[in-house]
Amino acid sequence: MSAYRELIREAMARAGRVGAADPRHVEGWMRLERGCLDGLSAEQFQREVEIALQCIEAGPLTDSESLAQSYGL
């Protein structure tokens, strides 16, 4: 389990998007852009979660699942 999963859930809750996506999928999209997520400020992390949610909504769910699996999530 990723150390970021709970942080992503919390960020989704702050955005009013609880349950909008699988946190694994969100993390996959975040890693596609950022690679390492450790250096993100709280504000950057929140924004990246929101961008990832937009990416998930824009494409088929299979793309998000494949991306998450490619990162071992």
mmCIF file of the N, C-alpha and C atoms, coordinates in Angstrom:
data_MODEL
# 
_entry.id   MODEL 
# 
loop_
_atom_site.group_PDB 
_atom_site.id 
_atom_site.type_symbol 
_atom_site.label_atom_id 
_atom_site.label_alt_id 
_atom_site.label_comp_id 
_atom_site.label_asym_id 
_atom_site.label_entity_id 
_atom_site.label_seq_id 
_atom_site.pdbx_PDB_ins_code 
_atom_site.Cartn_x 
_atom_site.Cartn_y 
_atom_site.Cartn_z 
_atom_site.occupancy 
_atom_site.B_iso_or_equiv 
_atom_site.pdbx_formal_charge 
_atom_site.auth_seq_id 
_atom_site.auth_comp_id 
_atom_site.auth_asym_id 
_atom_site.auth_atom_id 
_atom_site.pdbx_PDB_model_num 
ATOM 1   N N  . MET A 1 1  ? 0.849   -1.187 0.000   1.00 0.00 ? 1  MET A N  1 
ATOM 2   C CA . MET A 1 1  ? 0.000   0.000  0.000   1.00 0.00 ? 1  MET A CA 1 
ATOM 3   C C  . MET A 1 1  ? 0.889   1.244  0.000   1.00 0.00 ? 1  MET A C  1 
ATOM 4   N N  . SER A 1 2  ? 0.523   2.196  -0.799  1.00 0.00 ? 2  SER A N  1 
ATOM 5   C CA . SER A 1 2  ? 1.272   3.442  -0.901  1.00 0.00 ? 2  SER A CA 1 
ATOM 6   C C  . SER A 1 2  ? 1.103   4.303  0.347   1.00 0.00 ? 2  SER A C  1 
ATOM 7   N N  . ALA A 1 3  ? 2.163   4.966  0.713   1.00 0.00 ? 3  ALA A N  1 
ATOM 8   C CA . ALA A 1 3  ? 2.107   5.892  1.846   1.00 0.00 ? 3  ALA A CA 1 
ATOM 9   C C  . ALA A 1 3  ? 1.240   7.102  1.538   1.00 0.00 ? 3  ALA A C  1 
ATOM 10  N N  . TYR A 1 4  ? 0.972   7.346  0.287   1.00 0.00 ? 4  TYR A N  1 
ATOM 11  C CA . TYR A 1 4  ? 0.207   8.524  -0.124  1.00 0.00 ? 4  TYR A CA 1 
ATOM 12  C C  . TYR A 1 4  ? -1.300  8.305  -0.152  1.00 0.00 ? 4  TYR A C  1 
ATOM 13  N N  . ARG A 1 5  ? -1.724  7.070  -0.039  1.00 0.00 ? 5  ARG A N  1 
ATOM 14  C CA . ARG A 1 5  ? -3.143  6.775  -0.217  1.00 0.00 ? 5  ARG A CA 1 
ATOM 15  C C  . ARG A 1 5  ? -4.037  7.569  0.735   1.00 0.00 ? 5  ARG A C  1 
ATOM 16  N N  . GLU A 1 6  ? -3.679  7.633  2.003   1.00 0.00 ? 6  GLU A N  1 
ATOM 17  C CA . GLU A 1 6  ? -4.495  8.375  2.975   1.00 0.00 ? 6  GLU A CA 1 
ATOM 18  C C  . GLU A 1 6  ? -4.433  9.875  2.699   1.00 0.00 ? 6  GLU A C  1 
ATOM 19  N N  . LEU A 1 7  ? -3.276  10.382 2.321   1.00 0.00 ? 7  LEU A N  1 
ATOM 20  C CA . LEU A 1 7  ? -3.161  11.809 1.975   1.00 0.00 ? 7  LEU A CA 1 
ATOM 21  C C  . LEU A 1 7  ? -4.041  12.150 0.776   1.00 0.00 ? 7  LEU A C  1 
ATOM 22  N N  . ILE A 1 8  ? -4.094  11.254 -0.181  1.00 0.00 ? 8  ILE A N  1 
ATOM 23  C CA . ILE A 1 8  ? -4.940  11.475 -1.364  1.00 0.00 ? 8  ILE A CA 1 
ATOM 24  C C  . ILE A 1 8  ? -6.408  11.466 -0.959  1.00 0.00 ? 8  ILE A C  1 
ATOM 25  N N  . ARG A 1 9  ? -6.792  10.536 -0.106  1.00 0.00 ? 9  ARG A N  1 
ATOM 26  C CA . ARG A 1 9  ? -8.189  10.503 0.376   1.00 0.00 ? 9  ARG A CA 1 
ATOM 27  C C  . ARG A 1 9  ? -8.558  11.807 1.090   1.00 0.00 ? 9  ARG A C  1 
ATOM 28  N N  . GLU A 1 10 ? -7.642  12.282 1.924   1.00 0.00 ? 10 GLU A N  1 
ATOM 29  C CA . GLU A 1 10 ? -7.889  13.540 2.636   1.00 0.00 ? 10 GLU A CA 1 
ATOM 30  C C  . GLU A 1 10 ? -7.995  14.709 1.667   1.00 0.00 ? 10 GLU A C  1 
ATOM 31  N N  . ALA A 1 11 ? -7.142  14.742 0.661   1.00 0.00 ? 11 ALA A N  1 
ATOM 32  C CA . ALA A 1 11 ? -7.187  15.818 -0.332  1.00 0.00 ? 11 ALA A CA 1 
ATOM 33  C C  . ALA A 1 11 ? -8.488  15.760 -1.131  1.00 0.00 ? 11 ALA A C  1 
ATOM 34  N N  . MET A 1 12 ? -8.926  14.555 -1.450  1.00 0.00 ? 12 MET A N  1 
ATOM 35  C CA . MET A 1 12 ? -10.199 14.414 -2.165  1.00 0.00 ? 12 MET A CA 1 
ATOM 36  C C  . MET A 1 12 ? -11.351 14.905 -1.296  1.00 0.00 ? 12 MET A C  1 
ATOM 37  N N  . ALA A 1 13 ? -11.303 14.626 -0.004  1.00 0.00 ? 13 ALA A N  1 
ATOM 38  C CA . ALA A 1 13 ? -12.342 15.090 0.916   1.00 0.00 ? 13 ALA A CA 1 
ATOM 39  C C  . ALA A 1 13 ? -12.357 16.612 0.986   1.00 0.00 ? 13 ALA A C  1 
ATOM 40  N N  . ARG A 1 14 ? -11.167 17.229 1.060   1.00 0.00 ? 14 ARG A N  1 
ATOM 41  C CA . ARG A 1 14 ? -11.101 18.702 1.095   1.00 0.00 ? 14 ARG A CA 1 
ATOM 42  C C  . ARG A 1 14 ? -11.668 19.315 -0.184  1.00 0.00 ? 14 ARG A C  1 
ATOM 43  N N  . ALA A 1 15 ? -11.522 18.602 -1.286  1.00 0.00 ? 15 ALA A N  1 
ATOM 44  C CA . ALA A 1 15 ? -12.032 19.097 -2.558  1.00 0.00 ? 15 ALA A CA 1 
ATOM 45  C C  . ALA A 1 15 ? -13.514 18.768 -2.750  1.00 0.00 ? 15 ALA A C  1 
ATOM 46  N N  . GLY A 1 16 ? -14.112 18.098 -1.756  1.00 0.00 ? 16 GLY A N  1 
ATOM 47  C CA . GLY A 1 16 ? -15.513 17.710 -1.878  1.00 0.00 ? 16 GLY A CA 1 
ATOM 48  C C  . GLY A 1 16 ? -15.713 16.588 -2.874  1.00 0.00 ? 16 GLY A C  1 
ATOM 49  N N  . ARG A 1 17 ? -14.702 15.730 -3.028  1.00 0.00 ? 17 ARG A N  1 
ATOM 50  C CA . ARG A 1 17 ? -14.730 14.682 -4.043  1.00 0.00 ? 17 ARG A CA 1 
ATOM 51  C C  . ARG A 1 17 ? -14.535 13.291 -3.441  1.00 0.00 ? 17 ARG A C  1 
ATOM 52  N N  . VAL A 1 18 ? -15.027 13.081 -2.220  1.00 0.00 ? 18 VAL A N  1 
ATOM 53  C CA . VAL A 1 18 ? -14.903 11.777 -1.568  1.00 0.00 ? 18 VAL A CA 1 
ATOM 54  C C  . VAL A 1 18 ? -15.483 10.701 -2.480  1.00 0.00 ? 18 VAL A C  1 
ATOM 55  N N  . GLY A 1 19 ? -14.687 9.670  -2.727  1.00 0.00 ? 19 GLY A N  1 
ATOM 56  C CA . GLY A 1 19 ? -15.151 8.547  -3.541  1.00 0.00 ? 19 GLY A CA 1 
ATOM 57  C C  . GLY A 1 19 ? -15.186 8.812  -5.035  1.00 0.00 ? 19 GLY A C  1 
ATOM 58  N N  . ALA A 1 20 ? -14.665 9.945  -5.472  1.00 0.00 ? 20 ALA A N  1 
ATOM 59  C CA . ALA A 1 20 ? -14.712 10.288 -6.898  1.00 0.00 ? 20 ALA A CA 1 
ATOM 60  C C  . ALA A 1 20 ? -13.819 9.392  -7.740  1.00 0.00 ? 20 ALA A C  1 
ATOM 61  N N  . ALA A 1 21 ? -12.788 8.815  -7.129  1.00 0.00 ? 21 ALA A N  1 
ATOM 62  C CA . ALA A 1 21 ? -11.860 7.961  -7.867  1.00 0.00 ? 21 ALA A CA 1 
ATOM 63  C C  . ALA A 1 21 ? -11.093 7.079  -6.900  1.00 0.00 ? 21 ALA A C  1 
ATOM 64  N N  . ASP A 1 22 ? -10.535 6.039  -7.428  1.00 0.00 ? 22 ASP A N  1 
ATOM 65  C CA . ASP A 1 22 ? -9.657  5.158  -6.661  1.00 0.00 ? 22 ASP A CA 1 
ATOM 66  C C  . ASP A 1 22 ? -8.367  5.923  -6.370  1.00 0.00 ? 22 ASP A C  1 
ATOM 67  N N  . PRO A 1 23 ? -7.953  6.020  -5.112  1.00 0.00 ? 23 PRO A N  1 
ATOM 68  C CA . PRO A 1 23 ? -6.712  6.735  -4.793  1.00 0.00 ? 23 PRO A CA 1 
ATOM 69  C C  . PRO A 1 23 ? -5.487  6.205  -5.548  1.00 0.00 ? 23 PRO A C  1 
ATOM 70  N N  . ARG A 1 24 ? -5.482  4.917  -5.896  1.00 0.00 ? 24 ARG A N  1 
ATOM 71  C CA . ARG A 1 24 ? -4.394  4.362  -6.696  1.00 0.00 ? 24 ARG A CA 1 
ATOM 72  C C  . ARG A 1 24 ? -4.324  5.039  -8.058  1.00 0.00 ? 24 ARG A C  1 
ATOM 73  N N  . HIS A 1 25 ? -5.483  5.287  -8.625  1.00 0.00 ? 25 HIS A N  1 
ATOM 74  C CA . HIS A 1 25 ? -5.543  5.941  -9.930  1.00 0.00 ? 25 HIS A CA 1 
ATOM 75  C C  . HIS A 1 25 ? -5.056  7.385  -9.822  1.00 0.00 ? 25 HIS A C  1 
ATOM 76  N N  . VAL A 1 26 ? -5.479  8.065  -8.770  1.00 0.00 ? 26 VAL A N  1 
ATOM 77  C CA . VAL A 1 26 ? -5.048  9.445  -8.546  1.00 0.00 ? 26 VAL A CA 1 
ATOM 78  C C  . VAL A 1 26 ? -3.523  9.491  -8.424  1.00 0.00 ? 26 VAL A C  1 
ATOM 79  N N  . GLU A 1 27 ? -2.972  8.599  -7.617  1.00 0.00 ? 27 GLU A N  1 
ATOM 80  C CA . GLU A 1 27 ? -1.526  8.586  -7.438  1.00 0.00 ? 27 GLU A CA 1 
ATOM 81  C C  . GLU A 1 27 ? -0.799  8.281  -8.746  1.00 0.00 ? 27 GLU A C  1 
ATOM 82  N N  . GLY A 1 28 ? -1.348  7.390  -9.539  1.00 0.00 ? 28 GLY A N  1 
ATOM 83  C CA . GLY A 1 28 ? -0.733  7.080  -10.824 1.00 0.00 ? 28 GLY A CA 1 
ATOM 84  C C  . GLY A 1 28 ? -0.616  8.301  -11.708 1.00 0.00 ? 28 GLY A C  1 
ATOM 85  N N  . TRP A 1 29 ? -1.686  9.068  -11.798 1.00 0.00 ? 29 TRP A N  1 
ATOM 86  C CA . TRP A 1 29 ? -1.654  10.290 -12.610 1.00 0.00 ? 29 TRP A CA 1 
ATOM 87  C C  . TRP A 1 29 ? -0.703  11.317 -12.014 1.00 0.00 ? 29 TRP A C  1 
ATOM 88  N N  . MET A 1 30 ? -0.659  11.411 -10.702 1.00 0.00 ? 30 MET A N  1 
ATOM 89  C CA . MET A 1 30 ? 0.265   12.351 -10.064 1.00 0.00 ? 30 MET A CA 1 
ATOM 90  C C  . MET A 1 30 ? 1.712   11.973 -10.365 1.00 0.00 ? 30 MET A C  1 
ATOM 91  N N  . ARG A 1 31 ? 2.014   10.692 -10.308 1.00 0.00 ? 31 ARG A N  1 
ATOM 92  C CA . ARG A 1 31 ? 3.380   10.221 -10.556 1.00 0.00 ? 31 ARG A CA 1 
ATOM 93  C C  . ARG A 1 31 ? 3.769   10.381 -12.019 1.00 0.00 ? 31 ARG A C  1 
ATOM 94  N N  . LEU A 1 32 ? 2.813   10.299 -12.901 1.00 0.00 ? 32 LEU A N  1 
ATOM 95  C CA . LEU A 1 32 ? 3.105   10.487 -14.325 1.00 0.00 ? 32 LEU A CA 1 
ATOM 96  C C  . LEU A 1 32 ? 3.708   11.862 -14.565 1.00 0.00 ? 32 LEU A C  1 
ATOM 97  N N  . GLU A 1 33 ? 3.187   12.851 -13.877 1.00 0.00 ? 33 GLU A N  1 
ATOM 98  C CA . GLU A 1 33 ? 3.677   14.228 -14.025 1.00 0.00 ? 33 GLU A CA 1 
ATOM 99  C C  . GLU A 1 33 ? 4.871   14.520 -13.126 1.00 0.00 ? 33 GLU A C  1 
ATOM 100 N N  . ARG A 1 34 ? 4.827   14.054 -11.895 1.00 0.00 ? 34 ARG A N  1 
ATOM 101 C CA . ARG A 1 34 ? 5.802   14.462 -10.883 1.00 0.00 ? 34 ARG A CA 1 
ATOM 102 C C  . ARG A 1 34 ? 6.857   13.424 -10.545 1.00 0.00 ? 34 ARG A C  1 
ATOM 103 N N  . GLY A 1 35 ? 6.594   12.158 -10.784 1.00 0.00 ? 35 GLY A N  1 
ATOM 104 C CA . GLY A 1 35 ? 7.538   11.115 -10.380 1.00 0.00 ? 35 GLY A CA 1 
ATOM 105 C C  . GLY A 1 35 ? 7.525   10.944 -8.875  1.00 0.00 ? 35 GLY A C  1 
ATOM 106 N N  . CYS A 1 36 ? 8.344   11.704 -8.179  1.00 0.00 ? 36 CYS A N  1 
ATOM 107 C CA . CYS A 1 36 ? 8.415   11.669 -6.720  1.00 0.00 ? 36 CYS A CA 1 
ATOM 108 C C  . CYS A 1 36 ? 7.475   12.730 -6.143  1.00 0.00 ? 36 CYS A C  1 
ATOM 109 N N  . LEU A 1 37 ? 6.681   12.333 -5.183  1.00 0.00 ? 37 LEU A N  1 
ATOM 110 C CA . LEU A 1 37 ? 5.693   13.249 -4.603  1.00 0.00 ? 37 LEU A CA 1 
ATOM 111 C C  . LEU A 1 37 ? 6.160   13.853 -3.281  1.00 0.00 ? 37 LEU A C  1 
ATOM 112 N N  . ASP A 1 38 ? 7.321   13.436 -2.800  1.00 0.00 ? 38 ASP A N  1 
ATOM 113 C CA . ASP A 1 38 ? 7.801   13.879 -1.489  1.00 0.00 ? 38 ASP A CA 1 
ATOM 114 C C  . ASP A 1 38 ? 8.020   15.382 -1.390  1.00 0.00 ? 38 ASP A C  1 
ATOM 115 N N  . GLY A 1 39 ? 8.430   16.038 -2.449  1.00 0.00 ? 39 GLY A N  1 
ATOM 116 C CA . GLY A 1 39 ? 8.790   17.448 -2.388  1.00 0.00 ? 39 GLY A CA 1 
ATOM 117 C C  . GLY A 1 39 ? 7.629   18.414 -2.550  1.00 0.00 ? 39 GLY A C  1 
ATOM 118 N N  . LEU A 1 40 ? 6.417   17.894 -2.691  1.00 0.00 ? 40 LEU A N  1 
ATOM 119 C CA . LEU A 1 40 ? 5.270   18.777 -2.896  1.00 0.00 ? 40 LEU A CA 1 
ATOM 120 C C  . LEU A 1 40 ? 4.818   19.406 -1.589  1.00 0.00 ? 40 LEU A C  1 
ATOM 121 N N  . SER A 1 41 ? 4.534   20.697 -1.635  1.00 0.00 ? 41 SER A N  1 
ATOM 122 C CA . SER A 1 41 ? 3.923   21.349 -0.478  1.00 0.00 ? 41 SER A CA 1 
ATOM 123 C C  . SER A 1 41 ? 2.488   20.849 -0.348  1.00 0.00 ? 41 SER A C  1 
ATOM 124 N N  . ALA A 1 42 ? 1.851   21.144 0.756   1.00 0.00 ? 42 ALA A N  1 
ATOM 125 C CA . ALA A 1 42 ? 0.452   20.738 0.956   1.00 0.00 ? 42 ALA A CA 1 
ATOM 126 C C  . ALA A 1 42 ? -0.441  21.324 -0.135  1.00 0.00 ? 42 ALA A C  1 
ATOM 127 N N  . GLU A 1 43 ? -0.185  22.564 -0.510  1.00 0.00 ? 43 GLU A N  1 
ATOM 128 C CA . GLU A 1 43 ? -0.985  23.215 -1.549  1.00 0.00 ? 43 GLU A CA 1 
ATOM 129 C C  . GLU A 1 43 ? -0.742  22.574 -2.914  1.00 0.00 ? 43 GLU A C  1 
ATOM 130 N N  . GLN A 1 44 ? 0.512   22.268 -3.220  1.00 0.00 ? 44 GLN A N  1 
ATOM 131 C CA . GLN A 1 44 ? 0.824   21.613 -4.485  1.00 0.00 ? 44 GLN A CA 1 
ATOM 132 C C  . GLN A 1 44 ? 0.206   20.220 -4.546  1.00 0.00 ? 44 GLN A C  1 
ATOM 133 N N  . PHE A 1 45 ? 0.283   19.491 -3.442  1.00 0.00 ? 45 PHE A N  1 
ATOM 134 C CA . PHE A 1 45 ? -0.287  18.151 -3.385  1.00 0.00 ? 45 PHE A CA 1 
ATOM 135 C C  . PHE A 1 45 ? -1.788  18.217 -3.651  1.00 0.00 ? 45 PHE A C  1 
ATOM 136 N N  . GLN A 1 46 ? -2.474  19.144 -3.014  1.00 0.00 ? 46 GLN A N  1 
ATOM 137 C CA . GLN A 1 46 ? -3.914  19.308 -3.206  1.00 0.00 ? 46 GLN A CA 1 
ATOM 138 C C  . GLN A 1 46 ? -4.232  19.600 -4.669  1.00 0.00 ? 46 GLN A C  1 
ATOM 139 N N  . ARG A 1 47 ? -3.481  20.502 -5.252  1.00 0.00 ? 47 ARG A N  1 
ATOM 140 C CA . ARG A 1 47 ? -3.716  20.868 -6.658  1.00 0.00 ? 47 ARG A CA 1 
ATOM 141 C C  . ARG A 1 47 ? -3.453  19.685 -7.585  1.00 0.00 ? 47 ARG A C  1 
ATOM 142 N N  . GLU A 1 48 ? -2.406  18.924 -7.308  1.00 0.00 ? 48 GLU A N  1 
ATOM 143 C CA . GLU A 1 48 ? -2.091  17.758 -8.142  1.00 0.00 ? 48 GLU A CA 1 
ATOM 144 C C  . GLU A 1 48 ? -3.183  16.693 -8.040  1.00 0.00 ? 48 GLU A C  1 
ATOM 145 N N  . VAL A 1 49 ? -3.772  16.528 -6.862  1.00 0.00 ? 49 VAL A N  1 
ATOM 146 C CA . VAL A 1 49 ? -4.897  15.599 -6.712  1.00 0.00 ? 49 VAL A CA 1 
ATOM 147 C C  . VAL A 1 49 ? -6.061  16.060 -7.573  1.00 0.00 ? 49 VAL A C  1 
ATOM 148 N N  . GLU A 1 50 ? -6.356  17.338 -7.548  1.00 0.00 ? 50 GLU A N  1 
ATOM 149 C CA . GLU A 1 50 ? -7.469  17.858 -8.341  1.00 0.00 ? 50 GLU A CA 1 
ATOM 150 C C  . GLU A 1 50 ? -7.221  17.697 -9.839  1.00 0.00 ? 50 GLU A C  1 
ATOM 151 N N  . ILE A 1 51 ? -5.991  17.915 -10.278 1.00 0.00 ? 51 ILE A N  1 
ATOM 152 C CA . ILE A 1 51 ? -5.642  17.723 -11.688 1.00 0.00 ? 51 ILE A CA 1 
ATOM 153 C C  . ILE A 1 51 ? -5.772  16.248 -12.058 1.00 0.00 ? 51 ILE A C  1 
ATOM 154 N N  . ALA A 1 52 ? -5.296  15.365 -11.180 1.00 0.00 ? 52 ALA A N  1 
ATOM 155 C CA . ALA A 1 52 ? -5.402  13.928 -11.445 1.00 0.00 ? 52 ALA A CA 1 
ATOM 156 C C  . ALA A 1 52 ? -6.861  13.500 -11.572 1.00 0.00 ? 52 ALA A C  1 
ATOM 157 N N  . LEU A 1 53 ? -7.726  14.043 -10.745 1.00 0.00 ? 53 LEU A N  1 
ATOM 158 C CA . LEU A 1 53 ? -9.154  13.721 -10.847 1.00 0.00 ? 53 LEU A CA 1 
ATOM 159 C C  . LEU A 1 53 ? -9.715  14.147 -12.198 1.00 0.00 ? 53 LEU A C  1 
ATOM 160 N N  . GLN A 1 54 ? -9.275  15.272 -12.708 1.00 0.00 ? 54 GLN A N  1 
ATOM 161 C CA . GLN A 1 54 ? -9.711  15.722 -14.033 1.00 0.00 ? 54 GLN A CA 1 
ATOM 162 C C  . GLN A 1 54 ? -9.222  14.762 -15.115 1.00 0.00 ? 54 GLN A C  1 
ATOM 163 N N  . CYS A 1 55 ? -7.987  14.299 -14.990 1.00 0.00 ? 55 CYS A N  1 
ATOM 164 C CA . CYS A 1 55 ? -7.432  13.342 -15.952 1.00 0.00 ? 55 CYS A CA 1 
ATOM 165 C C  . CYS A 1 55 ? -8.226  12.039 -15.939 1.00 0.00 ? 55 CYS A C  1 
ATOM 166 N N  . ILE A 1 56 ? -8.576  11.579 -14.746 1.00 0.00 ? 56 ILE A N  1 
ATOM 167 C CA . ILE A 1 56 ? -9.341  10.342 -14.616 1.00 0.00 ? 56 ILE A CA 1 
ATOM 168 C C  . ILE A 1 56 ? -10.702 10.491 -15.285 1.00 0.00 ? 56 ILE A C  1 
ATOM 169 N N  . GLU A 1 57 ? -11.342 11.621 -15.090 1.00 0.00 ? 57 GLU A N  1 
ATOM 170 C CA . GLU A 1 57 ? -12.657 11.862 -15.687 1.00 0.00 ? 57 GLU A CA 1 
ATOM 171 C C  . GLU A 1 57 ? -12.601 11.972 -17.205 1.00 0.00 ? 57 GLU A C  1 
ATOM 172 N N  . ALA A 1 58 ? -11.453 12.398 -17.737 1.00 0.00 ? 58 ALA A N  1 
ATOM 173 C CA . ALA A 1 58 ? -11.331 12.656 -19.174 1.00 0.00 ? 58 ALA A CA 1 
ATOM 174 C C  . ALA A 1 58 ? -11.134 11.392 -20.007 1.00 0.00 ? 58 ALA A C  1 
ATOM 175 N N  . GLY A 1 59 ? -10.747 10.302 -19.373 1.00 0.00 ? 59 GLY A N  1 
ATOM 176 C CA . GLY A 1 59 ? -10.446 9.111  -20.159 1.00 0.00 ? 59 GLY A CA 1 
ATOM 177 C C  . GLY A 1 59 ? -11.121 7.872  -19.617 1.00 0.00 ? 59 GLY A C  1 
ATOM 178 N N  . PRO A 1 60 ? -10.927 6.762  -20.318 1.00 0.00 ? 60 PRO A N  1 
ATOM 179 C CA . PRO A 1 60 ? -11.527 5.510  -19.841 1.00 0.00 ? 60 PRO A CA 1 
ATOM 180 C C  . PRO A 1 60 ? -10.851 5.025  -18.558 1.00 0.00 ? 60 PRO A C  1 
ATOM 181 N N  . LEU A 1 61 ? -11.620 4.382  -17.721 1.00 0.00 ? 61 LEU A N  1 
ATOM 182 C CA . LEU A 1 61 ? -11.131 3.867  -16.449 1.00 0.00 ? 61 LEU A CA 1 
ATOM 183 C C  . LEU A 1 61 ? -9.973  2.888  -16.654 1.00 0.00 ? 61 LEU A C  1 
ATOM 184 N N  . THR A 1 62 ? -9.986  2.162  -17.757 1.00 0.00 ? 62 THR A N  1 
ATOM 185 C CA . THR A 1 62 ? -8.911  1.200  -18.020 1.00 0.00 ? 62 THR A CA 1 
ATOM 186 C C  . THR A 1 62 ? -7.560  1.897  -18.145 1.00 0.00 ? 62 THR A C  1 
ATOM 187 N N  . ASP A 1 63 ? -7.537  3.121  -18.644 1.00 0.00 ? 63 ASP A N  1 
ATOM 188 C CA . ASP A 1 63 ? -6.277  3.867  -18.729 1.00 0.00 ? 63 ASP A CA 1 
ATOM 189 C C  . ASP A 1 63 ? -5.733  4.171  -17.334 1.00 0.00 ? 63 ASP A C  1 
ATOM 190 N N  . SER A 1 64 ? -6.606  4.592  -16.437 1.00 0.00 ? 64 SER A N  1 
ATOM 191 C CA . SER A 1 64 ? -6.181  4.903  -15.072 1.00 0.00 ? 64 SER A CA 1 
ATOM 192 C C  . SER A 1 64 ? -5.721  3.648  -14.345 1.00 0.00 ? 64 SER A C  1 
ATOM 193 N N  . GLU A 1 65 ? -6.409  2.541  -14.562 1.00 0.00 ? 65 GLU A N  1 
ATOM 194 C CA . GLU A 1 65 ? -6.014  1.285  -13.922 1.00 0.00 ? 65 GLU A CA 1 
ATOM 195 C C  . GLU A 1 65 ? -4.662  0.818  -14.454 1.00 0.00 ? 65 GLU A C  1 
ATOM 196 N N  . SER A 1 66 ? -4.464  0.905  -15.752 1.00 0.00 ? 66 SER A N  1 
ATOM 197 C CA . SER A 1 66 ? -3.180  0.509  -16.344 1.00 0.00 ? 66 SER A CA 1 
ATOM 198 C C  . SER A 1 66 ? -2.046  1.377  -15.818 1.00 0.00 ? 66 SER A C  1 
ATOM 199 N N  . LEU A 1 67 ? -2.303  2.656  -15.691 1.00 0.00 ? 67 LEU A N  1 
ATOM 200 C CA . LEU A 1 67 ? -1.293  3.578  -15.178 1.00 0.00 ? 67 LEU A CA 1 
ATOM 201 C C  . LEU A 1 67 ? -0.934  3.238  -13.735 1.00 0.00 ? 67 LEU A C  1 
ATOM 202 N N  . ALA A 1 68 ? -1.941  2.999  -12.907 1.00 0.00 ? 68 ALA A N  1 
ATOM 203 C CA . ALA A 1 68 ? -1.685  2.639  -11.505 1.00 0.00 ? 68 ALA A CA 1 
ATOM 204 C C  . ALA A 1 68 ? -0.865  1.347  -11.431 1.00 0.00 ? 68 ALA A C  1 
ATOM 205 N N  . GLN A 1 69 ? -1.228  0.363  -12.224 1.00 0.00 ? 69 GLN A N  1 
ATOM 206 C CA . GLN A 1 69 ? -0.492  -0.891 -12.211 1.00 0.00 ? 69 GLN A CA 1 
ATOM 207 C C  . GLN A 1 69 ? 0.936   -0.708 -12.677 1.00 0.00 ? 69 GLN A C  1 
ATOM 208 N N  . SER A 1 70 ? 1.159   0.193  -13.621 1.00 0.00 ? 70 SER A N  1 
ATOM 209 C CA . SER A 1 70 ? 2.510   0.410  -14.121 1.00 0.00 ? 70 SER A CA 1 
ATOM 210 C C  . SER A 1 70 ? 3.445   0.956  -13.027 1.00 0.00 ? 70 SER A C  1 
ATOM 211 N N  . TYR A 1 71 ? 2.874   1.593  -12.008 1.00 0.00 ? 71 TYR A N  1 
ATOM 212 C CA . TYR A 1 71 ? 3.653   2.092  -10.868 1.00 0.00 ? 71 TYR A CA 1 
ATOM 213 C C  . TYR A 1 71 ? 3.604   1.119  -9.690  1.00 0.00 ? 71 TYR A C  1 
ATOM 214 N N  . GLY A 1 72 ? 3.028   -0.039 -9.894  1.00 0.00 ? 72 GLY A N  1 
ATOM 215 C CA . GLY A 1 72 ? 2.960   -1.033 -8.832  1.00 0.00 ? 72 GLY A CA 1 
ATOM 216 C C  . GLY A 1 72 ? 1.950   -0.700 -7.756  1.00 0.00 ? 72 GLY A C  1 
ATOM 217 N N  . LEU A 1 73 ? 0.940   0.071  -8.098  1.00 0.00 ? 73 LEU A N  1 
ATOM 218 C CA . LEU A 1 73 ? -0.068  0.494  -7.118  1.00 0.00 ? 73 LEU A CA 1 
ATOM 219 C C  . LEU A 1 73 ? -1.272  -0.428 -7.153  1.00 0.00 ? 73 LEU A C  1 
# 
